[in-house]
């Protein structure tokens, strides 16, 4: 071993120690503050408790509440009230729930179909936590029939309309260069609208999770990390080289990935609506998303209209774009989770905006010799207006 390598290792160890010293000192300062209270000797006037009901499961003659202690200290449940009546209950694994711990509250309660119920959970400190069941409905069970029903819903919402949009491929190939630029710009507009809508849905979901999970921060992590990851992959591919045809195909594949992540969020929303018995809302969402998602198939094929990607590649991109709606319907229907919804929606938004960035680079190259600012402007605006108009059928 050379003297240089020894010095390098020595310097590395010394650097590591120097980096750790401030961290250890900071930990000591925090421990001292927590032990002494900063010398103020003050106590909270009331206990700080937070209990979140993550989901409820209704079976005949019983209600099951899945709860999480989102407060800073352990919490003990002392009483459960349903519609102003005290009811008997059991808790697994126990009445005392540690910080960030979960428990399942079983209520032997003869609920009636389609009735509304108000449930209040009291802690030993007499702090009340409320949950509303707007429509009593037996929660779908994880059996073969329900599994295939949610699969069919995902096919209706994601796979079928995306493939119908892809079927426009032969007709759109007959268009001229200016029309193709318009379609590329319209695809960018579609995706910008989808990205903004995805972010809005993510912020709505963030309001439903315990504050300790920092839903807004989770959106940022998912979206920024996905954007940078896809951008790094794209840059690496461009450095490796390849024809313009292969690059356009790569952009189309990334579009299908971004759309697929968005459809995953749509499937979550639909499955969750059916899970809690909001059948009318679920049906309304299915019909609305079917109308909207046919435009997503158009977005997938727009970058490769001048090429011949082959039926197999088009089919693969269609499955990537529409298939995740099935997975979303399964998760939302059997195990709805606002936490997962936030994460998936954040990832979807990041993927969509990165794809918009890639499309803008393609448009820039295609219009380098002949600038078409008004064609690009009208295309982006048309794409956004298409989804805004179809959104009127959903919201």
N, C-alpha and C positions, 0 to 999 in steps of 0.2 A: 504494500500500500504506500503510495507516494505521500510526501509531506503536504502537498497541496490538498489532497483529498482529506487528510486528517484535519487540516485547518478548516476545510469546508464543513466537515461534520461538527467540529468544535464550535464554529460560528453558528451553525444551525441550532445546536443545543442551547447555546447562550441566548440566541434570539428568541427561542421558544420560552425560556425562563423569563426573559425580560417582558415578553408578551403576557405571561401568566401573572406576574406580580401585581399589576393594577387590577386584574380581575379578582384575585384573592383578597386584596385590600378592600375592594368594593363590596365583596361578599361579607367581609367583617364589619364594614360600616353599616350595611343593611341589618345584619344580625344584632348589632348594638342598638340600632334605632328600634327594632321590633321588641327588644327586651326592655328597654328603658322608656319607650314612648316619647323620646325626645325631651324627657324631663317635664312634660306637661301634666302627666298623671290624670288624664281625662279618659272617660269611658263613653261609649255610645249610649245615647238616651234610649234607643230602641234597638233590638237585634236586627241585623241585616240578613234577611233570608230571601231566597229566590228559588221557586220550584216551577219547572217547566213541564207541561204535559206534552210530550213529543208526539204521541198518537193514542187513539183509543180503538179498542176492538169490541164489537158488539156480537154476542152470541145469544141464543135463546135463553132468557132468564138470567143473564149475567152481563156485566160491563167490566172491561179490563182497561186500566189506565197505565200507560207506560210513562213514567216520570223521571226527571233528572234534576238533581240538586245543583243549580247554577250559582248558588251563593258562595260566600267566602268561607263558611264554616259548615260543619255537619248540621243536619236538620232532622227533626223527629216529627213524624205525622201522628196526630192524636185523634182526629175525627174527620169523617166524610159525610157531607150532606148532599142529598139529591132532591131538587125541587122543594127545599125547605124542610125536608124530613131526614133525620139522622138514620144512617143505614149501617149494617154490619159489613165488615170488610176484613180481608187478610192481605198481608204485604209480603212479597218475596223480594230479596232475601230477609228483610227485616224492616221495622218501622223507622229506624235511624239510618239515614242515608248520608254517606260521606260526601265531601266536596267533589263535584263532577261525577258522583256515583249515580247509578240508575236503580230503579225498583219498579215492580209491577204490582198495582193495587187491584185486587179482585173484589168486585161488588156482586153479591147475589141479589139482583134487582130485576123484577118482572117488567121490563120496559115494553112499550107498545109501539108497533110499527108506525112510522111517519110522524111520531110525536117529537116535540122539542124538549130537551132536558138541560137543566142548569146544575152543574156539579161544583161544589165548593170543598176544597181540602184545607183543613186547619192544621197548623203546626202546634207544638206544645207551647209556643209563645203566643198563641191565639192569632196568628197572622193567616189571612185567608188567601187562597189561590183558586181562581175560577177557571172553569172550562165549559164551553157551550157545545152541546150536540144539537145542531139545528134540525136535523132529520134523523130519527132513529132508524137504522137500516143495518141488517145483518152483514157484517164485514165479509167480503169475499174470501173464501178459503183457498189455500194453495192446493187445488186439485187439478186433475187433467182438463176438465171442462173449462174451468175459469182460466187456466193457463193458455189454452188455445183461443179462448175468447179475447184475451188481451193481445195475443199474437195477431189475431185477425184485425183488431183495432189498429195496431201498429202498421199492418200492411195497408189498411185503408188510408191512414194518415200520411205515412212516409213513403213506402215503397211504390205503391201504385201511382200516385200523382207525380212523383219524381220521374218514373219511367215514362209516363205519358208526355211529360215535358221533353224528355230525351227523344221521343219519337218524332219531334219536329226536325231532327237533324237532317234528313234528306232534303226536305223542302228549303231549309235555311241555307243549305250549301249553294243554292242557286242564286243567292243574293250577291250584289256587288260589294266592292271594297268599302265604300262609304257606309253601306248598310251593316256590314260586319263590325265596323268601328262603333256604329251606333249601338249594336247589340252588346259589344264588350262594355261600353259605357253604361248601358242599361243594367248589365250584370253587376257592375260596381255600385250603381244606385240601389239595386235590390239588396245587395249585401250590406251596404251602409245602413239601410233601414232595418234589416234583420239584426245587425249588430247593436244598433241603438235600442231596438225592442228587447233584445236579449239582456242588455244591461239594465233596462228598466225592470224587467221581470226579476233579475237577480237582486236588485235593491228592494223590491217588494218582498222577496223571500227572506232577505237579510233582516227585515223587521220582525220576522216570526221566530228567529232563533235566539237563544239566550245571549245577552250582551257579552258574556265572557268569551264566546267564540268569535267575536269581532267580525261579523258578517261582511262589512264593507271591506275590511282588510283581506278577507278570504277571496272576495271578488277580485281585488287588486292582484293578489298572488296568482290566482288562476288565469286571469286575462293577460297580465304582463308576462308571466313565465311562458305561457303558450305562444304569445306573439314572438318573443325573443327566440324560443326554441325553433319554431317554424322558419323564422327569418334566418337563423344559423344554418338550418338544413338547406334552405334555398341557396344561400351564399356558397355553401360547400359544393352543391351540385353545379353551380355556375362556374366555380373554379375548376372543377373536374373537366368541364367542357361539355360538348354535345351540340347537336343541331338545334335550330330554332323550333323545329317540330317537336323535339323531345322536351324543350323548355315549356312550350305551350301545353303539352300533355301533362307536365308536372304541375303547372298552374291549375289545369282542370281538375287534377287529382286533389290538390289542396282545397279547391273550391268545394269538392264533394265532401272532404273531411270537415270543413267548417260548417257546411250545411247539415252534415250528419250530427255534429255536436249540438247544433241548434234544434234539430228534430228530436234529439234525446230529451232536451228540456220540454218540448211540446208533449212528448209521450209521458213524461213525469206529471205534467199538469192534468192531462186527461185521465191517467190512471188514478191520481189522487182524488179527482172529482168523483169517479165511480166508487172509490174505496169508502168514501163517507156518505154515499147514497145520493149525491147530487146528479141524478141521472140526466135531467134536462140540460144541466150545464155541460156534462160530459158529451152528450150528443151534439150540442151546439158547437163545442170546440172541435169535435171530429169533422163536422161538415165544413166549418170555417177553415180549418187547416187543410182539408182536401183541396179546397178552392185555391188557397194561397200557395200550396206547395207545388202545384204544376209549374209555376214560374221558376221554382228552384231547379227543375230539370233543365230549363232553358239556360239558367246561369251556368250549369255544369258544362254544357256543350259549346257555349259561346266562344271560348278560347281556341277550340280545335275545329271550327267550322271549315277552315281551309285545308285541313288534313284528313287522313283516313285512319282514325284510331282503331277501327275494327269493332265488331259487335261484342266480342268478349270484353274489351276494355271499357266500352260504354256500359255494358251490363255490370261490370265490377264497380264502376264509379256510381252507377245508380243505386247499387246495394249499399255502398259506403254512405251515400247521401241520405237514403231513406230508411235503411235497416235499423239505425239506432232508435228510431221511434218505437220499435218493438221492445227493445231493452228498457226504454223509458217507461213504457206502459206497464211492463212487469214490475219495475221498482216502485212506481207510483201506485200501482194497484195492490201490491202485496206488502210493501214496506215503505210507505211514504216517509221521506226524510227531508225537512227543509235544509239541513246541513248539506246533504248530497246535492240538492237542487241548486244551492248557491254555488257550490264547487263546479258542477257541470256547466251551469250557465256562464260562470266566469271564464271557464276554459273555452266555451263556445264563442263568447264575445271576442276573446283574444285571437282565436283562429280566424274568425270572420274578418276582423280588421286587418290581419296580416295578409289575407287573401286579397282584400281591396288594394293594399299596398302593391302586391305583385301584379295585379291587373293594371294598375296605374302605370307601372313600368312597361308592361306590354303595349299599352296604348301609346305611351311616349315613343317607343321604338317604331310602332306602325305609322305614326303621324310625324316622324322626324323629317321626312322629305316634303310632305304636304300637310301643313297644319290645318286641323279641323276643329277649332275651339267650339263653334256653335253645335257641331255634331256631337261632341263629347258632352257639352252642357245639356243639350236636349235629351241625350241618352240617359245620363245620370238622373235628371229630373223625372224622365218617364219611368225609370225603374223604381224610384222612390214613390211616385204617385200610384203605380200599379199596386204595390203592397199597401199603401195607405187606403186605397179604395177597397181592396179585398179585406183589409183589417176592419172596415166598417161592418162587415158581416160577422166578425168574430167578437169584437169587444162588447 
